[in-house]
Amino acid sequence: MDFSSILDRFKEKKILVAGDIMLDKHIYGSVSRISPEAPVPVLKAEKEIFNPGGAANLASNLSSLGAKVYLAGIVGNDDAQKILFNELHKMNIDSSCIVKSNKPTIQKIRGLSKQHLFRIDYEDNSKINLEDESTLLSLVRSKIHDVDAVILSDYAKGTLTENLVKEIISLARQNGRLITADCKPINFYFYKNVDLLKPNKKEAIEMTLKENVEDAGRKLMDMMGAHILVTRGNEGMTLFEKDAVTTFPAKAKNIFDVSGAGDTVLATLTLAWISGASLKEAAELSNNAAAIVIEKPGVVVITSDELKSSLVSSVKIVPKVWGEEQWLVNNEKYCGKRMSIKEGYYCSYHKHRIKEETFYVLDGTLEVIKEGQYLVVKTGETLHLKPGEYHSFRALKDTTFFEFSTQHFDEDNYRLTQSSYGSHEKWKNEIEEVIK
């Protein structure tokens, strides 16, 4: 799949996000003492950062990936709303579908030093009133013809009422618009007939009362009449389609912070799906996106450039007469290569004065001449070479093996023959000629 062409189409897409809009405030500082008033740390504030949160974080991910985004939801007529609108403007997110109501803007304040110290929530979880519900629905209806997809982001804070959700799903289906959703278990039955629902592992099990992800995913798919993507933290994610179940292993090497990763996944998947990727390909791309954001601290968004870079293989491939070398790593401590050699081909008779090597045959059979001695190395066997030992290997059949060594330098190669193709006798005679 050419993911690059899919990513290029992101900037052509328009998406409406509806849900619980929040403002995230992070206070960063240092702690050097305990309060005399109570046994709690005193955070000396040094920096404050505001970010769109909840459904607004999902919208931020979409905008950062290049899409045109309309955000629908409820905010209060307060200072938090003014800050939030300013942040949405910076992200080029259209706020014309946001309704100002009597409910305060949901705000989450986090204090951080070297670790997360506290969180303060300002929120009213009661359902929005009928007037605000009607206004929101009218605004969504006015945009449905302008967008390619709708995403519902439900944190159970009262914005997405049962009636509003069902009406939006109906609108999307009547107008042929893709609709995906992420919701809390308490409201999941609102979401029947969306195209895809994305719970995490804990939520999927809670929604179905099943004991494992596989059973939960299949039951959810039947219950909801939808595709299901279950995010599973360091276990990756599992996609449930009508005729297939696919698990994508987690790609992150270091998990720093999973906050907001679910929003990144749903944003990337939805954009990729409407940009021409199959659902499975879209899920694979969203798995890459998740790996990027969870290796960063805090709630962060992903960019199209970051996603493109993650798809470029970091493995250096060097073509050889006899096959190829895949350079997995080469640093001051060690070198690792995956080698593929074709049947009947052999490498030069050479040595390294500095490098010390160990070969492990993954599949196939090598014959080796080392310092004039003939050996056969089969699947699962190893061969160790000290610096200064001349050697050459020839494949008795197509063979894959690994080379683990100390650091490799090109100038540390000393060859007496050339790599080529030929019989055992031809290979052996060439080497015997130069070592007489």
SULQUIRA-V245267 format. One record per pair of residues at least 12 apart in sequence whose C-alpha atoms are under 10 Angstrom apart, sorted by the first residue. I is the first residue (numbers start at 0). GAP is how many residues later the second one is. If there is no record, write none. Layout:
i & gap
I & GAP
I & GAP
This chain:
i & gap
0 & 276
0 & 277
0 & 280
1 & 275
1 & 309
2 & 269
2 & 273
2 & 274
2 & 278
2 & 279
2 & 282
2 & 304
2 & 305
2 & 308
3 & 300
3 & 303
3 & 304
3 & 305
3 & 307
3 & 308
4 & 270
4 & 271
4 & 272
5 & 265
5 & 266
5 & 267
5 & 268
5 & 269
5 & 270
5 & 271
5 & 276
5 & 279
6 & 58
6 & 59
6 & 261
6 & 264
6 & 265
6 & 268
6 & 269
6 & 270
6 & 278
6 & 297
6 & 298
6 & 300
6 & 301
7 & 57
7 & 58
7 & 267
7 & 296
7 & 300
8 & 57
8 & 58
8 & 262
8 & 263
8 & 265
8 & 266
8 & 267
9 & 52
9 & 53
9 & 55
9 & 56
9 & 57
9 & 58
9 & 258
9 & 261
9 & 262
9 & 264
9 & 265
9 & 294
10 & 51
10 & 52
10 & 53
10 & 54
10 & 55
10 & 56
10 & 57
10 & 260
10 & 264
10 & 293
11 & 54
11 & 55
11 & 56
11 & 136
11 & 263
12 & 49
12 & 53
12 & 54
12 & 55
12 & 56
12 & 133
12 & 134
12 & 135
12 & 136
12 & 258
12 & 259
12 & 261
12 & 262
13 & 48
13 & 49
13 & 52
13 & 53
13 & 54
13 & 55
13 & 56
13 & 132
13 & 133
13 & 134
13 & 135
13 & 136
13 & 257
13 & 260
14 & 44
14 & 47
14 & 48
14 & 52
14 & 53
14 & 54
14 & 55
14 & 56
14 & 128
14 & 129
14 & 131
14 & 132
14 & 133
14 & 134
14 & 135
14 & 136
14 & 162
14 & 163
14 & 164
14 & 252
14 & 255
14 & 256
14 & 259
15 & 43
15 & 46
15 & 52
15 & 53
15 & 54
15 & 55
15 & 56
15 & 78
15 & 81
15 & 124
15 & 127
15 & 128
15 & 130
15 & 131
15 & 132
15 & 133
15 & 134
15 & 135
15 & 136
15 & 163
16 & 38
16 & 39
16 & 41
16 & 42
16 & 45
16 & 52
16 & 53
16 & 54
16 & 55
16 & 56
16 & 80
16 & 123
16 & 132
16 & 133
16 & 134
16 & 135
16 & 136
16 & 162
16 & 163
16 & 164
16 & 250
17 & 37
17 & 38
17 & 40
17 & 41
17 & 52
17 & 53
17 & 54
17 & 55
17 & 56
17 & 79
17 & 80
17 & 118
17 & 119
17 & 122
17 & 132
17 & 133
17 & 134
17 & 135
17 & 136
17 & 141
17 & 142
17 & 147
17 & 150
17 & 163
18 & 35
18 & 36
18 & 37
18 & 39
18 & 52
18 & 53
18 & 54
18 & 55
18 & 79
18 & 132
18 & 133
18 & 134
18 & 135
18 & 136
18 & 137
18 & 138
18 & 139
18 & 140
18 & 141
18 & 142
18 & 146
18 & 162
18 & 163
18 & 164
19 & 33
19 & 34
19 & 35
19 & 36
19 & 52
19 & 53
19 & 54
19 & 55
19 & 85
19 & 86
19 & 105
19 & 132
19 & 133
19 & 134
19 & 135
19 & 136
19 & 137
19 & 138
19 & 139
19 & 140
20 & 31
20 & 32
20 & 33
20 & 34
20 & 35
20 & 36
20 & 37
20 & 38
20 & 50
20 & 51
20 & 52
20 & 53
20 & 54
20 & 60
20 & 63
20 & 77
20 & 84
20 & 85
20 & 86
20 & 132
20 & 133
20 & 134
20 & 136
20 & 138
21 & 29
21 & 30
21 & 31
21 & 32
21 & 33
21 & 34
21 & 35
21 & 51
21 & 52
21 & 53
21 & 58
21 & 59
21 & 62
21 & 83
21 & 84
21 & 85
21 & 86
21 & 100
21 & 101
21 & 133
21 & 135
22 & 27
22 & 28
22 & 29
22 & 30
22 & 31
22 & 32
22 & 33
22 & 34
22 & 52
22 & 57
22 & 58
22 & 60
22 & 61
22 & 62
22 & 64
22 & 82
22 & 83
22 & 84
22 & 85
22 & 86
22 & 99
23 & 25
23 & 26
23 & 27
23 & 28
23 & 29
23 & 30
23 & 32
23 & 33
23 & 56
23 & 60
23 & 82
23 & 83
23 & 84
23 & 85
23 & 86
23 & 97
23 & 275
24 & 23
24 & 24
24 & 25
24 & 26
24 & 27
24 & 28
24 & 55
24 & 82
24 & 83
24 & 84
24 & 85
24 & 86
24 & 94
24 & 95
25 & 21
25 & 22
25 & 23
25 & 24
25 & 25
25 & 82
25 & 83
25 & 84
25 & 85
25 & 86
25 & 90
25 & 93
25 & 272
25 & 273
26 & 16
26 & 17
26 & 18
26 & 19
26 & 20
26 & 21
26 & 22
26 & 23
26 & 82
26 & 83
26 & 84
26 & 85
26 & 86
26 & 91
27 & 15
27 & 16
27 & 17
27 & 18
27 & 19
27 & 20
27 & 21
27 & 82
27 & 83
27 & 84
27 & 85
27 & 86
27 & 87
27 & 88
27 & 89
28 & 13
28 & 14
28 & 15
28 & 16
28 & 17
28 & 18
28 & 19
28 & 82
28 & 83
28 & 84
28 & 85
29 & 12
29 & 13
29 & 14
29 & 15
29 & 16
29 & 81
29 & 82
29 & 83
29 & 84
30 & 12
30 & 13
30 & 14
30 & 81
30 & 82
30 & 83
30 & 86
31 & 12
39 & 77
40 & 76
41 & 75
42 & 68
42 & 69
42 & 70
42 & 74
42 & 75
43 & 67
43 & 69
44 & 66
44 & 67
44 & 68
45 & 67
47 & 61
47 & 62
47 & 63
48 & 60
49 & 30
49 & 33
49 & 34
49 & 36
49 & 37
49 & 58
49 & 59
50 & 32
50 & 33
50 & 35
50 & 36
50 & 37
50 & 248
50 & 249
51 & 31
51 & 32
51 & 33
51 & 34
51 & 35
51 & 36
51 & 39
51 & 55
51 & 247
52 & 31
52 & 53
52 & 54
52 & 55
52 & 207
52 & 210
52 & 246
53 & 52
53 & 53
53 & 54
53 & 99
53 & 100
53 & 101
53 & 103
53 & 206
53 & 209
54 & 16
54 & 17
54 & 18
54 & 96
54 & 97
54 & 98
54 & 99
54 & 100
54 & 127
54 & 208
55 & 14
55 & 15
55 & 16
55 & 17
55 & 28
55 & 31
55 & 32
55 & 37
55 & 97
55 & 207
56 & 31
56 & 96
56 & 203
56 & 206
56 & 207
56 & 210
56 & 242
56 & 243
56 & 244
57 & 13
57 & 93
57 & 94
57 & 95
57 & 202
57 & 203
57 & 204
57 & 205
57 & 206
57 & 207
57 & 208
57 & 209
57 & 210
57 & 243
58 & 12
58 & 13
58 & 29
58 & 32
58 & 33
58 & 34
58 & 35
58 & 92
58 & 94
58 & 204
58 & 205
58 & 208
58 & 242
59 & 27
59 & 28
59 & 30
59 & 31
59 & 32
59 & 33
59 & 203
59 & 204
59 & 207
59 & 240
59 & 241
59 & 242
60 & 30
60 & 199
60 & 202
60 & 203
60 & 204
60 & 205
60 & 206
60 & 207
60 & 239
60 & 240
60 & 241
60 & 242
60 & 243
61 & 29
61 & 31
61 & 201
61 & 202
61 & 204
61 & 205
61 & 206
61 & 208
61 & 209
61 & 239
61 & 240
61 & 241
61 & 242
62 & 25
62 & 28
62 & 29
62 & 30
62 & 31
62 & 204
62 & 238
62 & 239
62 & 240
62 & 241
63 & 27
63 & 28
63 & 29
63 & 237
63 & 238
63 & 239
63 & 240
63 & 241
64 & 199
64 & 202
64 & 203
64 & 206
64 & 236
64 & 237
64 & 238
64 & 239
64 & 240
64 & 241
64 & 242
65 & 205
65 & 237
65 & 238
65 & 239
66 & 25
66 & 26
66 & 200
66 & 204
67 & 24
67 & 25
67 & 26
67 & 79
68 & 22
68 & 23
68 & 24
68 & 25
68 & 26
68 & 78
68 & 81
69 & 22
69 & 23
69 & 24
69 & 25
69 & 26
69 & 27
69 & 28
69 & 70
69 & 73
69 & 76
69 & 77
69 & 80
70 & 17
70 & 22
70 & 23
70 & 24
70 & 25
70 & 26
70 & 27
70 & 69
70 & 80
71 & 22
71 & 23
71 & 24
71 & 25
71 & 26
71 & 27
71 & 64
71 & 65
71 & 67
71 & 68
71 & 80
71 & 87
72 & 22
72 & 23
72 & 24
72 & 25
72 & 26
72 & 27
72 & 28
72 & 59
72 & 60
72 & 63
72 & 64
72 & 66
72 & 67
72 & 80
72 & 86
72 & 87
73 & 23
73 & 24
73 & 25
73 & 26
73 & 27
73 & 28
73 & 29
73 & 30
73 & 31
73 & 32
73 & 54
73 & 58
73 & 59
73 & 62
73 & 84
73 & 85
73 & 86
74 & 23
74 & 24
74 & 25
74 & 26
74 & 27
74 & 28
74 & 29
74 & 30
74 & 31
74 & 84
75 & 23
75 & 24
75 & 25
75 & 26
75 & 27
75 & 28
75 & 29
75 & 30
76 & 22
76 & 23
76 & 24
76 & 25
76 & 26
76 & 27
76 & 28
77 & 22
77 & 23
77 & 24
77 & 25
77 & 26
77 & 27
78 & 25
78 & 26
79 & 24
79 & 25
79 & 26
79 & 27
80 & 19
80 & 23
80 & 24
80 & 25
80 & 26
81 & 23
83 & 21
83 & 23
84 & 13
95 & 43
96 & 38
96 & 39
96 & 40
96 & 41
96 & 42
96 & 43
96 & 45
96 & 46
97 & 37
97 & 38
97 & 41
97 & 42
98 & 33
98 & 34
98 & 36
98 & 37
98 & 40
99 & 32
100 & 27
100 & 28
100 & 30
100 & 31
101 & 26
101 & 27
101 & 30
102 & 20
102 & 21
102 & 22
102 & 23
102 & 24
102 & 25
102 & 26
102 & 55
103 & 18
103 & 19
103 & 20
104 & 17
104 & 18
104 & 19
105 & 15
105 & 16
105 & 17
105 & 18
105 & 19
105 & 51
106 & 13
106 & 14
106 & 15
106 & 16
107 & 12
107 & 13
107 & 14
107 & 15
108 & 12
108 & 13
115 & 182
122 & 34
123 & 33
123 & 34
124 & 30
124 & 31
124 & 32
124 & 33
124 & 34
125 & 30
125 & 31
125 & 32
125 & 33
126 & 29
126 & 30
126 & 31
126 & 32
126 & 33
126 & 34
126 & 35
127 & 29
127 & 30
127 & 31
127 & 32
127 & 33
128 & 29
128 & 30
128 & 32
129 & 31
129 & 33
129 & 34
131 & 27
132 & 26
132 & 27
132 & 28
132 & 30
132 & 31
133 & 29
133 & 30
135 & 23
135 & 24
135 & 28
136 & 26
136 & 27
136 & 28
136 & 30
136 & 31
136 & 34
139 & 27
139 & 28
139 & 31
139 & 32
140 & 26
140 & 27
140 & 30
140 & 31
143 & 24
143 & 27
143 & 28
143 & 30
143 & 31
143 & 32
143 & 33
144 & 26
144 & 27
144 & 30
144 & 31
144 & 32
146 & 25
146 & 30
146 & 31
147 & 24
147 & 27
147 & 28
147 & 29
147 & 30
147 & 31
147 & 122
147 & 123
147 & 126
147 & 127
148 & 23
148 & 27
148 & 28
148 & 29
148 & 30
148 & 31
148 & 121
148 & 122
148 & 124
148 & 125
149 & 18
149 & 19
149 & 21
149 & 22
149 & 27
149 & 28
149 & 29
149 & 30
149 & 31
149 & 44
149 & 120
150 & 17
150 & 18
150 & 27
150 & 28
150 & 29
150 & 30
150 & 31
150 & 43
150 & 45
150 & 46
150 & 115
150 & 116
150 & 119
151 & 13
151 & 16
151 & 17
151 & 27
151 & 28
151 & 29
151 & 30
151 & 31
151 & 39
151 & 42
151 & 45
151 & 114
152 & 27
152 & 28
152 & 29
152 & 30
152 & 31
152 & 110
152 & 113
153 & 27
153 & 28
153 & 29
153 & 30
153 & 31
153 & 33
153 & 34
154 & 27
154 & 28
154 & 29
154 & 30
154 & 31
154 & 32
155 & 27
155 & 28
155 & 29
155 & 30
155 & 31
155 & 32
156 & 27
159 & 23
159 & 27
159 & 30
160 & 26
160 & 29
161 & 25
161 & 26
161 & 27
161 & 28
161 & 29
162 & 27
163 & 26
164 & 22
164 & 25
164 & 26
164 & 27
164 & 29
165 & 24
165 & 25
165 & 26
165 & 27
165 & 28
167 & 26
168 & 21
168 & 22
168 & 23
168 & 24
168 & 25
168 & 26
169 & 23
169 & 24
171 & 22
172 & 20
172 & 21
172 & 22
176 & 18
176 & 97
177 & 16
177 & 17
177 & 18
177 & 92
177 & 95
177 & 96
178 & 14
178 & 15
178 & 16
178 & 17
178 & 18
178 & 91
179 & 13
179 & 14
179 & 15
179 & 16
179 & 17
179 & 18
179 & 46
179 & 47
179 & 48
179 & 86
179 & 87
179 & 89
179 & 90
180 & 13
180 & 14
180 & 15
180 & 16
180 & 17
180 & 18
180 & 47
180 & 85
180 & 89
181 & 14
181 & 15
181 & 16
181 & 17
181 & 18
181 & 47
181 & 80
181 & 81
181 & 84
182 & 14
182 & 15
182 & 16
182 & 17
182 & 20
183 & 15
183 & 16
183 & 19
183 & 20
183 & 22
183 & 23
184 & 14
184 & 17
184 & 18
184 & 19
184 & 20
184 & 21
184 & 22
184 & 23
185 & 17
185 & 20
185 & 21
186 & 20
187 & 15
187 & 16
187 & 19
187 & 32
187 & 36
188 & 18
188 & 34
188 & 35
189 & 34
190 & 33
190 & 34
190 & 35
191 & 28
191 & 29
191 & 30
191 & 31
191 & 32
191 & 33
191 & 34
192 & 28
192 & 30
192 & 31
192 & 32
192 & 33
192 & 34
193 & 30
193 & 31
193 & 32
193 & 33
193 & 34
194 & 29
194 & 30
194 & 31
194 & 32
194 & 33
195 & 25
195 & 28
195 & 29
195 & 30
195 & 31
195 & 32
195 & 33
195 & 43
195 & 44
195 & 45
195 & 70
195 & 73
195 & 74
195 & 83
196 & 23
196 & 24
196 & 27
196 & 28
196 & 29
196 & 30
196 & 31
196 & 32
196 & 33
196 & 69
197 & 29
197 & 30
197 & 31
197 & 32
197 & 33
197 & 41
197 & 64
197 & 65
197 & 67
197 & 68
198 & 18
198 & 21
198 & 29
198 & 30
198 & 31
198 & 32
198 & 33
198 & 63
199 & 13
199 & 29
199 & 30
199 & 31
199 & 32
199 & 33
199 & 37
199 & 38
199 & 62
200 & 12
200 & 13
200 & 15
200 & 16
200 & 28
200 & 29
200 & 30
200 & 31
200 & 32
200 & 34
200 & 36
200 & 37
201 & 28
201 & 29
201 & 30
202 & 13
202 & 27
202 & 28
203 & 12
203 & 13
203 & 15
203 & 16
203 & 24
203 & 25
203 & 26
203 & 27
204 & 12
204 & 14
204 & 15
204 & 25
206 & 12
206 & 13
207 & 12
207 & 15
212 & 17
212 & 18
212 & 19
212 & 24
212 & 25
213 & 16
213 & 24
213 & 25
213 & 26
213 & 31
213 & 33
215 & 12
215 & 14
216 & 12
216 & 13
216 & 21
216 & 22
216 & 23
216 & 24
216 & 28
217 & 21
217 & 22
217 & 23
217 & 24
217 & 27
218 & 21
219 & 20
220 & 19
220 & 20
220 & 21
221 & 20
224 & 17
225 & 14
225 & 15
225 & 16
226 & 12
226 & 13
226 & 14
226 & 15
226 & 52
227 & 12
227 & 13
227 & 14
227 & 17
228 & 12
228 & 16
228 & 17
228 & 18
228 & 36
228 & 37
228 & 40
228 & 54
229 & 17
229 & 32
230 & 16
230 & 17
230 & 19
230 & 30
230 & 31
230 & 34
230 & 56
230 & 59
231 & 15
231 & 16
231 & 17
231 & 18
232 & 16
232 & 17
232 & 19
232 & 22
232 & 25
232 & 28
232 & 29
232 & 57
232 & 61
233 & 15
233 & 16
233 & 17
233 & 18
233 & 19
233 & 20
233 & 21
233 & 24
233 & 57
234 & 12
234 & 13
234 & 14
234 & 15
234 & 16
235 & 12
235 & 13
235 & 14
235 & 15
235 & 16
235 & 51
235 & 54
235 & 55
236 & 12
236 & 13
236 & 28
236 & 46
236 & 47
236 & 49
236 & 50
236 & 53
237 & 45
237 & 49
238 & 40
238 & 41
238 & 44
238 & 45
239 & 40
240 & 38
240 & 39
243 & 36
244 & 35
245 & 34
245 & 37
245 & 38
246 & 33
246 & 36
246 & 37
247 & 32
247 & 35
247 & 36
247 & 39
247 & 40
248 & 35
248 & 38
249 & 37
249 & 38
249 & 40
249 & 41
250 & 36
250 & 37
250 & 38
250 & 39
250 & 40
250 & 41
251 & 35
251 & 36
251 & 37
251 & 38
251 & 39
251 & 40
251 & 41
251 & 42
251 & 43
252 & 38
252 & 39
252 & 41
252 & 42
253 & 37
253 & 38
253 & 40
253 & 41
253 & 42
254 & 36
254 & 37
254 & 38
254 & 39
254 & 40
254 & 41
254 & 42
255 & 37
255 & 38
255 & 39
255 & 40
255 & 41
255 & 42
256 & 36
256 & 37
256 & 38
256 & 39
256 & 40
256 & 41
256 & 42
256 & 43
257 & 32
257 & 33
257 & 35
257 & 36
257 & 37
257 & 38
257 & 39
257 & 40
257 & 41
257 & 42
258 & 34
258 & 35
258 & 37
258 & 38
258 & 39
258 & 40
258 & 41
259 & 30
259 & 33
259 & 34
259 & 38
259 & 39
259 & 40
259 & 41
260 & 25
260 & 26
260 & 28
260 & 29
260 & 30
260 & 31
260 & 32
260 & 33
260 & 38
260 & 39
260 & 40
260 & 41
261 & 24
261 & 28
261 & 31
262 & 27
262 & 36
262 & 37
262 & 38
263 & 22
263 & 23
263 & 25
263 & 26
263 & 27
263 & 28
263 & 29
263 & 30
263 & 35
263 & 36
263 & 37
263 & 38
264 & 17
264 & 18
264 & 19
264 & 20
264 & 21
264 & 22
264 & 23
264 & 24
264 & 25
264 & 26
264 & 28
264 & 37
265 & 16
265 & 17
265 & 20
265 & 21
265 & 23
265 & 24
266 & 19
266 & 22
266 & 35
267 & 14
267 & 15
267 & 16
267 & 17
267 & 18
267 & 19
267 & 20
267 & 21
267 & 22
267 & 34
267 & 36
267 & 39
268 & 12
268 & 13
268 & 14
268 & 15
268 & 16
268 & 17
268 & 18
268 & 20
269 & 12
269 & 13
269 & 16
270 & 15
271 & 12
271 & 13
271 & 14
272 & 12
284 & 22
284 & 23
284 & 25
284 & 26
285 & 21
287 & 18
287 & 19
287 & 20
287 & 22
287 & 23
288 & 12
288 & 13
288 & 14
288 & 15
288 & 17
288 & 18
288 & 19
288 & 21
288 & 22
289 & 12
289 & 17
290 & 16
290 & 19
291 & 14
291 & 15
291 & 18
292 & 13
313 & 13
313 & 14
313 & 15
314 & 12
314 & 13
314 & 14
314 & 22
314 & 23
315 & 12
315 & 13
315 & 21
316 & 20
316 & 21
316 & 22
317 & 21
318 & 21
319 & 19
319 & 20
319 & 21
319 & 27
319 & 99
319 & 100
320 & 20
320 & 21
320 & 24
320 & 25
320 & 26
320 & 97
320 & 98
320 & 99
320 & 100
321 & 17
321 & 18
321 & 19
321 & 20
321 & 21
321 & 22
321 & 23
321 & 24
321 & 25
321 & 26
321 & 72
321 & 73
321 & 97
321 & 98
321 & 99
322 & 16
322 & 17
322 & 18
322 & 19
322 & 20
322 & 22
322 & 23
322 & 24
322 & 75
322 & 76
322 & 77
323 & 13
323 & 14
323 & 15
323 & 16
323 & 17
323 & 18
323 & 76
324 & 12
324 & 13
324 & 14
324 & 15
324 & 16
324 & 75
324 & 76
324 & 77
324 & 78
325 & 12
325 & 13
325 & 14
325 & 76
326 & 12
326 & 76
328 & 75
328 & 78
328 & 79
329 & 74
329 & 75
329 & 76
329 & 77
329 & 78
329 & 79
330 & 75
330 & 76
330 & 77
331 & 74
331 & 75
331 & 76
332 & 72
332 & 73
332 & 74
332 & 75
333 & 21
333 & 22
333 & 23
333 & 70
333 & 71
333 & 72
333 & 73
333 & 74
334 & 20
334 & 21
334 & 22
334 & 68
334 & 69
334 & 70
334 & 71
334 & 72
334 & 73
334 & 74
335 & 21
335 & 22
335 & 66
335 & 67
335 & 68
335 & 69
335 & 70
335 & 71
335 & 72
336 & 22
336 & 64
336 & 65
336 & 66
336 & 67
336 & 68
337 & 21
337 & 22
337 & 23
337 & 24
337 & 62
337 & 63
337 & 64
337 & 65
337 & 66
338 & 20
338 & 22
338 & 23
338 & 60
338 & 61
338 & 62
338 & 63
338 & 64
339 & 23
339 & 24
339 & 55
339 & 58
339 & 59
339 & 60
339 & 61
339 & 62
340 & 23
340 & 25
340 & 52
340 & 53
340 & 54
340 & 55
340 & 56
340 & 57
340 & 58
340 & 59
340 & 60
341 & 22
341 & 52
341 & 53
341 & 54
341 & 55
341 & 56
341 & 57
341 & 58
341 & 79
342 & 21
342 & 22
342 & 23
342 & 51
342 & 52
342 & 53
342 & 54
342 & 55
342 & 56
342 & 78
342 & 79
343 & 22
343 & 50
343 & 51
343 & 52
343 & 53
343 & 54
343 & 76
343 & 77
343 & 78
343 & 79
343 & 80
343 & 83
344 & 48
344 & 49
344 & 50
344 & 51
344 & 52
344 & 53
344 & 74
344 & 75
344 & 76
344 & 77
344 & 78
344 & 79
344 & 82
345 & 20
345 & 21
345 & 22
345 & 46
345 & 47
345 & 48
345 & 49
345 & 50
345 & 72
345 & 73
345 & 74
345 & 75
345 & 76
345 & 77
345 & 78
345 & 81
346 & 21
346 & 44
346 & 45
346 & 46
346 & 47
346 & 48
346 & 68
346 & 70
346 & 71
346 & 72
346 & 73
346 & 74
346 & 80
347 & 42
347 & 43
347 & 44
347 & 45
347 & 46
347 & 66
347 & 67
347 & 68
347 & 69
347 & 70
347 & 71
347 & 72
347 & 79
347 & 82
347 & 83
348 & 19
348 & 20
348 & 21
348 & 22
348 & 40
348 & 41
348 & 42
348 & 43
348 & 44
348 & 65
348 & 66
348 & 67
348 & 68
348 & 69
348 & 70
348 & 78
348 & 81
348 & 82
348 & 85
348 & 86
349 & 20
349 & 21
349 & 38
349 & 39
349 & 40
349 & 41
349 & 42
349 & 63
349 & 64
349 & 65
349 & 66
349 & 67
349 & 68
350 & 19
350 & 20
350 & 34
350 & 35
350 & 36
350 & 37
350 & 38
350 & 39
350 & 40
350 & 41
350 & 61
350 & 62
350 & 63
350 & 64
350 & 65
351 & 33
351 & 34
351 & 35
351 & 36
351 & 37
351 & 38
351 & 39
351 & 56
351 & 57
351 & 58
351 & 59
351 & 60
351 & 61
351 & 62
351 & 63
352 & 33
352 & 34
352 & 35
352 & 36
352 & 37
352 & 58
352 & 59
352 & 60
352 & 61
353 & 32
353 & 33
353 & 34
353 & 52
353 & 53
353 & 54
353 & 55
353 & 58
353 & 59
354 & 30
354 & 31
354 & 32
354 & 33
354 & 50
354 & 51
354 & 52
354 & 53
354 & 54
354 & 57
354 & 58
355 & 28
355 & 29
355 & 30
355 & 31
355 & 32
355 & 33
355 & 48
355 & 49
355 & 50
355 & 51
355 & 52
356 & 26
356 & 27
356 & 28
356 & 29
356 & 30
356 & 46
356 & 47
356 & 48
356 & 49
356 & 50
356 & 51
357 & 24
357 & 25
357 & 26
357 & 27
357 & 28
357 & 44
357 & 45
357 & 46
357 & 47
357 & 48
358 & 18
358 & 22
358 & 23
358 & 24
358 & 25
358 & 26
358 & 42
358 & 43
358 & 44
358 & 45
358 & 46
359 & 17
359 & 18
359 & 19
359 & 20
359 & 21
359 & 22
359 & 23
359 & 24
359 & 40
359 & 41
359 & 42
359 & 43
359 & 44
360 & 16
360 & 17
360 & 18
360 & 19
360 & 20
360 & 21
360 & 22
360 & 38
360 & 39
360 & 40
360 & 41
360 & 42
361 & 16
361 & 17
361 & 18
361 & 19
361 & 20
361 & 37
361 & 38
361 & 39
361 & 40
362 & 15
362 & 16
362 & 17
362 & 18
362 & 34
362 & 35
362 & 36
362 & 37
362 & 38
363 & 13
363 & 14
363 & 15
363 & 16
363 & 31
363 & 32
363 & 33
363 & 34
363 & 35
363 & 36
363 & 37
364 & 12
364 & 13
364 & 14
364 & 15
364 & 16
364 & 28
364 & 29
364 & 30
364 & 31
364 & 32
364 & 33
364 & 34
364 & 35
364 & 36
365 & 12
365 & 13
365 & 26
365 & 27
365 & 28
365 & 29
365 & 30
365 & 31
365 & 32
365 & 33
365 & 34
365 & 35
366 & 25
366 & 26
366 & 27
366 & 28
366 & 29
366 & 57
367 & 15
367 & 23
367 & 24
367 & 25
367 & 26
367 & 27
367 & 60
368 & 21
368 & 22
368 & 23
368 & 24
368 & 25
368 & 58
368 & 59
368 & 62
369 & 15
369 & 19
369 & 20
369 & 21
369 & 22
369 & 23
370 & 17
370 & 18
370 & 19
370 & 20
370 & 21
370 & 64
371 & 17
371 & 18
371 & 19
371 & 20
371 & 56
371 & 59
371 & 60
371 & 63
372 & 18
373 & 17
373 & 18
373 & 19
373 & 54
374 & 18
375 & 17
375 & 18
375 & 19
375 & 20
376 & 16
376 & 18
377 & 18
377 & 21
377 & 23
378 & 20
378 & 21
378 & 22
379 & 21
380 & 20
381 & 19
381 & 20
381 & 21
382 & 20
383 & 19
383 & 20
383 & 21
384 & 20
385 & 19
387 & 26
389 & 24
389 & 25
389 & 26
390 & 24
390 & 25
390 & 40
391 & 23
391 & 25
391 & 27
391 & 35
391 & 36
391 & 39
392 & 26
392 & 34
393 & 25
393 & 26
393 & 27
393 & 28
393 & 29
393 & 30
393 & 33
393 & 34
394 & 26
394 & 29
395 & 27
395 & 28
415 & 14
415 & 15
415 & 17
415 & 18
415 & 19
416 & 13
416 & 14
416 & 16
416 & 17
417 & 12
417 & 13
